[in-house]
Amino acid sequence: MLRSRDGLEWFTLKNRSLPAQLLAGLLLAAAALSLTACGNVIYHEPAQNFAGRPIPPSGLLERVMAAYTANGSQGGLEILDGLRDIRSNVQNTIPTFSIKGFSAAEPTTIINYPEQTTGYVLSYTTGALQTVDYSTEASTGSAATFAPNPPSVGTAPGGVVFAGAEEGSGAIAMQGLYGSVTLNLPNVYKVVVNQGGTVVLAMVRNSNALYRVVKLPATTNPVFPPGYVDCEPLLLPVYCVVPVGNTSSSGVAGAAYDNPGNAVFSVDGNSVYILNCGPECGGNAASVTVLQEGPLVMTNVPTVNPLSAAAPTPLATLPVANPIPVPGGATAAIPDGTNLYVSGQQLQSSGLFAGNLSLINLTSYAVGPTYSISDGTHTKMLFADNNTLWIGSQQCANGQRASNAANGVQTQAANYNCLSRFTTGGNAPLPGWTAGATYVPGNTVTDGTNVEVILTGGTSGKTAPTWSTALDGSTTDNGVVWVNVGAVSPVQIIPIVTPNNTSTSTNIPVLYQNTNLNSVYYGDLNGECWVQNFFKVYTAYGGQIHAFNTTDGSEINNFLITVQGTVLDVAYMDAESNSAN
């Protein structure tokens, strides 16, 4: 017999009579109906999901997909509940959800197309690009196969084209609806494809040249385009690699690019922004070259050598010099139709690099304010709720901020974490203090002058406290303890920590340490995604899942969303549009 704590009988472990069994069954049914009648629905699933997308097998409608490797030789894709911030179902009867049929040693990159309910995941060690069907939450097999360890791949929605930079063999590999071809281009390390799959650009390491792929007209006697690098198949060529015109707007030949390392397409699809890495990649000057997209379309085959003086220029006509100098650095960028936000690094007098965010106005093309952000190689930029832009980088511990920390600096200039939160459009960077509000550690507000971070949670008082004006100074607020971490700025380095704070009573470490147990530094930021309209950003940060509130940059408890293994990338499967992720 089982008994409750007060000794009353719950039930006995013996057979009951048939009437008793029927009565028990009726009671259970009545209990279930009463729960439903009270509105106790755990998962609300509409007849149709957003934009008519089917309800997936997991039943989750706000899914974050995390790519991980367990030991470098095997890995997978786990699905997290981005609404509830858990990896199981609510009842905890299903401990984890995963993409069925997917396996890869190092799934380093997720290419996310929520509009097509499809994703492509690259296995770096094998070069295999696998397709994931978001509707069935299963892998549907290989989309393309590149040589092992490709430094870059590019795709377009619908499988129009898959392109990979095979640096080891010095080739661009293209597959998809256009067929398969391998084009020789020594030292190629970056390929970029536009959304329509009509433009394929390629960059070569340690070079001031830019290349593109062209498709020749179907004929029995194809004409090799002037200035081509390679055409394949050799006997009856269909595709060729040709250089892109390289004369600046001032007429200087060979001056349009300086170690180009990336390309970003404008919101309207009319322009291409070439990011010239400059000193960060061993060149002379960082800049952005603005090109017209039309002349770069694959079917636009050159009739004269693109590098000759007689060739038509692909440069866009601007009210300023083209390329546009960006002293702060240019390795990643994202446009919003009004500004181009450019992240990169600038060489300092110390011999170290420091991270910057530069704004280029897309009407005047003037380079506006430049803001100090995380150091390191910037590769991730993402818009999110609360007018925020989230910028991720790698190798941040090698820059000026880490040097500041080593030299005893106590301000946020010595916070060398790899994620930056930037508030766009002159909006308020942080919320203000609220009376009678519940605050938890990490919550952040502005006192009007400085940034205040919660050290000890609780309920705030009825009136605003008298704030400490000292750096790392504490303010007690009805049991809540705030710490002053410095002046308000549009930029926060995430997570906020208090570098070199000698006072244990006001020291703020990272809230959820990774396995290396570093209390001030998470590590490289390899992936980020916006859980759209739910005011949060998920990241692959230091090899683990870390999630943050867009409202104030504070961290969400990751205890129930950590993944076993090293997390390499994340994607929000249920974003409303491809551009949202």
Order of alpha helices (4+ residues) and beta strands (2+ residues): beta-beta-alpha-beta-beta-beta-beta-beta-beta-beta-beta-beta-beta-beta-beta-beta-beta-beta-beta-beta-beta-beta-beta-beta-beta-beta-beta-beta-beta-alpha-beta-beta-beta-beta-beta-beta-beta-beta-beta-beta-beta-beta-beta
